[in-house]
Each structure stands twice: as C-alpha cells, then as structure tokens.
C-alpha cells in the first residue's frame, strides 16, 4: 500500500483525520510502509499468515519497538507523548499477558468490580494469587485491566484465543460495549474469520507484504 493513501480512501492530511488513530507510512523490521485510519468507535480486524508480523505491527503502534513513519492520535503526533502517556491512550494487549504483583487486585487501580460478573468471574478473585489463576482467568482479567485504563485505542492480539466459547462471547460483548460507550477504536488480530465477522466491520488482510482492506464477510481465494 502506498504511504500516501489510506484504506478507507481518505487523504492522509492530519487535518482530515483529526479524530481516532491515523497511521502514515509505518515501517518496522523490513516491513511496510503501512497506512490506515481507525475512526472513533471503529473495530477493525487484522488477519494474515502466522509469522508475517501482525504482533510486531501492534507493538510498533504501541511504541514498544523501533519504527519509522508517523502515528497520530486525535490529531496529535505520537512523538508529543512520553512512552507511558502514549500507552495509556493506545493500550496494547499481548497474546500472553504479563503480571508483576502477587495478587490479582494489586494490578487494578480503577473500579473494576462491576466488570467481574459480565466476565463470568467472582468478586473473590481479587484476593487470589496470580500464580493460582487458570489460563482463561488470566486472559479475561488482562482484558478487564486494559478496559479499566480506558484507552482511546485498543490493540488486541488474539484476546479471546484461549477462552472457551461461552467466555469468549462474554469478552467479545464487553469489548464491543466499551468501544461503543466511549467511542474508542480497536485493531483486533485473529486468524478466526468467523470471530472477525462478528466483532469487526472491516478487515485489514496482510497479503504479499501489503495490507488489503476488505469489508467484513467478504471472502477471497487463498
């Protein structure tokens, strides 16, 4: 994709993309340039072959890895923020969550208890040592931790891949409700096109070193 064109057909002039996340000519680890726009409230899927660099793209957007190009959030360049300030606004959920305190509750600052029941988790889980959590509990709690930070953009690396169907649907609903309520946007990585059909309205398909845009539900031959 040319660095001077966005998938939704808009010009890359920042004035015309003042809201949401605008990515212009992003390059990292011999990949790119990539350019696209996430409008407020939009949930966009990202899919492609394993190992192509989808997780690396999320890490570049979160300013965790070296990259070139420009990233704007609501019209402001990423370089105007410190790294921690940026990552509070552009929140990254890795495929494997990280935990650094002994108990669950120590990882939360905002009022997170109302989110536990919709996630299928008991209120007593806050007292539980992280070491005693199941894989599914860790994944659901990692999603809740991200939502409690109230980022403007969510970068989701297969957020429900380790969950059974019931809990995956719970978390899909919570994420979509959060995006709608706050008009936040999300880039959701998954290999599951059925899931992306449910939760996103547009796909970025990584093919041949390029990002191709498709509407959710479209199918193309491999």
C-alpha positions in Angstrom: 0.0 0.0 0.0 1.3 3.4 -0.9 2.2 5.6 2.2 0.1 8.4 0.8 -3.2 6.5 0.7 -5.4 5.2 3.4 -7.6 2.1 3.0 -10.8 4.0 3.6 -10.0 6.3 0.7 -9.3 9.4 2.7 -6.4 11.8 2.2 -3.6 11.4 4.8 -3.7 15.1 5.7 -3.8 15.0 9.5 -6.5 17.8 9.5 -8.9 15.5 7.8 -8.2 12.6 10.2 -8.2 14.6 13.4 -10.1 12.0 15.3 -9.0 8.5 16.0 -5.7 6.8 15.1 -4.1 7.8 11.8 -1.0 5.8 10.7 1.1 7.1 7.9 4.0 5.3 6.2 4.7 3.0 9.2 7.8 0.8 8.7 9.4 -1.7 11.1 11.7 -4.7 10.8 11.8 -4.5 7.0 8.0 -4.4 6.8 5.9 -1.6 5.4 5.1 1.1 4.6 1.6 0.8 6.0 -1.0 3.5 6.3 -4.5 3.3 7.7 -7.1 5.0 9.9 -9.1 3.8 12.9 -12.1 6.1 13.4 -13.6 6.6 16.8 -15.9 3.7 17.7 -14.5 1.5 14.9 -13.4 -2.1 15.4 -11.1 -3.2 12.6 -9.8 -6.8 12.2 -6.2 -7.7 11.2 -5.5 -11.1 9.8 -2.9 -12.9 7.8 -0.5 -15.8 7.8 1.3 -16.8 11.0 4.7 -15.1 11.4 4.0 -12.3 8.9 4.3 -9.6 11.6 0.9 -8.9 12.9 2.0 -8.8 16.6 5.0 -6.7 15.5 2.6 -4.2 13.9 0.7 -3.8 17.2 4.0 -3.4 19.1 5.1 -0.6 16.7 1.8 1.1 17.1 2.2 0.9 20.9 5.7 2.4 20.6 7.3 -0.7 22.1 9.6 -1.4 19.1 11.6 0.8 16.8 9.7 2.1 13.8 9.6 4.8 11.2 6.6 6.8 9.9 4.0 8.9 11.6 1.2 8.0 14.0 -1.4 10.5 15.1 -4.0 10.2 17.9 -6.8 12.7 17.7 -4.6 14.9 15.5 -1.5 14.8 17.9 1.7 13.1 16.9 2.8 10.1 19.0 6.1 12.0 19.5 4.2 14.6 21.5 3.7 11.9 24.2 6.1 10.1 26.5 6.0 6.3 26.1 3.9 5.7 29.2 1.5 8.5 28.3 1.1 7.1 24.8 0.5 3.5 26.0 -2.2 4.7 28.4 -4.1 6.1 25.4 -3.1 3.4 22.9 -3.4 0.2 25.0 -1.7 -3.0 23.9 -3.0 -6.4 24.9 -0.3 -9.1 24.0 -1.2 -12.7 23.3 0.4 -13.7 26.6 -0.5 -11.3 29.4 2.1 -10.0 31.9 1.7 -10.0 35.7 4.1 -8.4 38.2 2.2 -8.3 41.6 1.4 -11.3 43.8 -2.4 -10.9 43.9 -5.0 -10.0 41.2 -6.4 -6.9 42.9 -2.9 -5.3 43.1 -3.0 -5.0 39.3 -6.1 -2.8 39.2 -6.5 0.9 40.2 -9.9 1.8 38.7 -13.2 0.5 39.8 -13.1 -2.9 38.2 -15.5 -4.9 40.4 -18.6 -4.2 38.2 -16.9 -5.8 35.3 -16.3 -9.2 37.0 -19.8 -10.6 36.7 -20.2 -9.8 33.0 -16.8 -11.5 32.5 -18.0 -14.6 34.4 -15.6 -14.0 37.3 -16.4 -14.0 41.1 -15.7 -10.9 43.2 -13.4 -13.0 45.4 -10.9 -13.4 42.5 -9.3 -10.1 43.6 -7.7 -11.9 46.6 -6.4 -14.8 44.5 -2.7 -15.1 43.9 -1.9 -14.7 40.2 0.0 -18.0 40.3 -3.2 -19.8 41.0 -5.2 -18.4 38.1 -6.1 -20.6 35.1 -5.1 -19.5 31.6 -8.6 -18.4 30.9 -8.9 -16.4 34.1 -5.7 -14.6 33.3 -6.8 -13.8 29.8 -10.2 -12.4 31.0 -8.5 -10.4 33.7 -6.0 -9.0 31.3 -8.8 -7.7 29.1 -10.5 -6.2 32.1 -7.3 -4.5 33.2 -7.0 -2.9 29.7 -10.6 -1.7 29.7 -10.1 -0.2 33.2 -7.3 2.0 31.8 -9.9 3.5 29.3 -7.5 3.8 26.3 -8.7 5.7 23.2 -7.4 2.8 21.1 -7.2 -0.9 21.9 -4.6 -3.1 20.2 -5.8 -6.6 20.7 -3.6 -9.6 19.9 -5.9 -12.6 19.8 -7.6 -11.6 23.0 -10.1 -14.5 23.2 -8.0 -17.3 21.6 -7.5 -19.2 24.9 -11.1 -19.0 26.0 -14.0 -21.4 25.7 -16.9 -20.3 23.5 -19.1 -19.0 26.4 -16.3 -16.9 27.9 -15.1 -15.7 24.5 -18.6 -14.4 23.7 -18.7 -12.7 27.1 -15.4 -10.9 26.4 -16.4 -10.0 22.9 -19.5 -8.4 24.2 -17.7 -6.5 26.9 -15.1 -5.1 24.4 -17.7 -4.1 21.9 -19.8 -2.4 24.6 -16.8 -0.5 25.8 -15.9 0.7 22.3 -19.5 1.9 21.7 -19.9 3.6 25.1 -16.6 5.5 24.9 -16.3 5.8 21.1 -12.9 4.2 21.4 -11.4 2.2 18.5 -9.8 -1.2 18.2 -7.4 -3.2 16.0 -8.2 -6.8 16.6 -5.8 -9.5 15.5 -7.2 -13.0 14.8 -6.9 -16.0 12.5 -10.6 -16.8 13.1 -12.5 -15.1 10.3 -15.8 -16.1 11.9 -14.9 -14.2 15.0 -13.8 -11.2 13.0 -17.1 -11.3 11.1 -18.9 -11.0 14.4 -16.9 -8.3 16.1 -15.4 -6.1 13.3 -16.8 -4.0 10.5 -13.7 -4.0 8.3 -10.6 -6.2 7.8 -7.0 -5.4 7.1 -5.7 -8.6 5.4 -1.9 -9.0 5.3 -1.1 -10.5 1.9 2.1 -10.4 0.0 3.7 -7.7 2.2 0.8 -5.4 1.8 -2.4 -4.6 3.9 -5.5 -5.1 1.8 -8.8 -3.7 3.0 -12.0 -5.8 2.9 -15.4 -5.4 4.4 -16.3 -8.0 7.0 -17.8 -11.1 5.4 -16.0 -10.8 2.1 -14.1 -13.9 1.1 -11.2 -14.2 -1.4 -9.5 -17.3 -2.6 -6.1 -18.1 -0.9 
